[in-house]
């Protein structure tokens, strides 16, 4: 049977990829709140910060840079990139696994 490329993946691959993308989005939203100096007393800002801190616990204090905004960009940005890379890798493996 000849190989034919398709965009049809099993639903679990799509769900996992979406979950990792949403995690990266939460982290990037928190990063935007930090850079734009959002009100930390706001319930939404506080909730997103709690979620972002929970998801990026390995990366929060990885680099200790004096400027808090630069430190946030480096540490939280790295966490978001790792989540996007993991989601992309899972999606790629899923495509290869079910299309070979």
C-alpha positions as CSV (number, residue, x, y, z in Angstrom):
1,X,0.0,0.0,0.0
2,X,1.5,3.3,-1.0
3,X,2.2,6.0,1.6
4,X,-0.2,8.9,1.5
5,X,0.1,12.0,3.8
6,X,-3.0,12.9,5.8
7,X,-3.9,15.3,8.5
8,X,-6.1,12.7,10.3
9,X,-4.6,11.8,13.6
10,X,-6.2,9.8,16.4
11,X,-8.2,12.0,18.8
12,X,-5.8,11.4,21.7
13,X,-2.9,13.0,19.8
14,X,-5.0,16.1,19.1
15,X,-6.2,16.3,22.7
16,X,-2.6,16.0,24.1
17,X,-1.3,18.6,21.6
18,X,-4.1,21.0,22.5
19,X,-3.5,20.5,26.2
20,X,0.2,21.3,25.9
21,X,-0.6,24.3,23.7
22,X,-3.1,25.6,26.4
23,X,-0.4,25.2,29.1
24,X,2.0,27.3,27.0
25,X,-0.7,29.9,26.4
26,X,-1.4,30.2,30.2
27,X,2.4,30.7,30.8
28,X,2.6,33.3,28.0
29,X,-0.5,35.1,29.3
30,X,1.1,35.3,32.8
31,X,4.3,36.6,31.1
32,X,2.3,39.3,29.4
33,X,0.7,40.2,32.7
34,X,4.1,40.5,34.3
35,X,5.5,42.6,31.4
36,X,2.5,44.9,31.3
37,X,2.5,45.2,35.1
38,X,-1.1,44.0,35.6
39,X,-2.8,44.4,38.9
40,X,-1.7,41.4,41.1
41,X,-4.8,41.9,43.2
42,X,-7.1,41.1,40.3
43,X,-8.6,37.6,40.6
44,X,-8.0,36.7,37.0
45,X,-4.4,37.9,37.1
46,X,-3.9,36.0,40.3
47,X,-5.5,32.8,39.0
48,X,-3.4,32.8,35.8
49,X,-0.3,33.5,37.9
50,X,-1.0,30.5,40.2
51,X,-1.6,28.2,37.2
52,X,1.6,29.5,35.4
53,X,3.6,29.0,38.6
54,X,2.3,25.5,39.0
55,X,3.0,24.5,35.4
56,X,6.5,26.1,35.3
57,X,7.7,25.1,38.8
58,X,10.9,23.6,37.3
59,X,11.8,26.8,35.4
60,X,10.7,29.6,37.8
61,X,14.1,30.3,39.3
62,X,16.3,28.6,36.8
63,X,18.1,31.8,35.9
64,X,18.6,34.5,38.6
65,X,18.8,37.8,36.6
66,X,18.6,41.1,38.4
67,X,15.9,42.7,36.3
68,X,12.6,41.0,37.3
69,X,11.0,41.4,33.8
70,X,14.0,39.9,32.0
71,X,14.1,37.1,34.5
72,X,10.4,36.4,33.9
73,X,10.9,36.4,30.1
74,X,13.8,34.0,30.3
75,X,12.3,31.6,32.9
76,X,8.7,31.5,31.9
77,X,9.5,31.8,28.2
78,X,11.7,28.7,28.5
79,X,8.9,26.9,30.2
80,X,6.5,27.8,27.4
81,X,8.9,26.7,24.8
82,X,9.4,23.3,26.5
83,X,5.7,22.7,26.7
84,X,5.3,23.7,23.0
85,X,8.2,21.4,22.0
86,X,6.8,18.5,24.0
87,X,3.3,19.0,22.4
88,X,4.9,19.2,19.0
89,X,6.9,16.1,19.5
90,X,3.9,14.1,20.7
91,X,2.0,15.3,17.7
92,X,4.8,14.4,15.4
93,X,5.2,10.9,16.9
94,X,1.4,10.4,16.6
95,X,1.5,11.3,13.0
96,X,4.3,9.0,12.3
97,X,2.9,6.2,14.4
98,X,-0.5,6.1,12.8
99,X,0.5,6.9,9.2
100,X,3.3,4.3,8.7
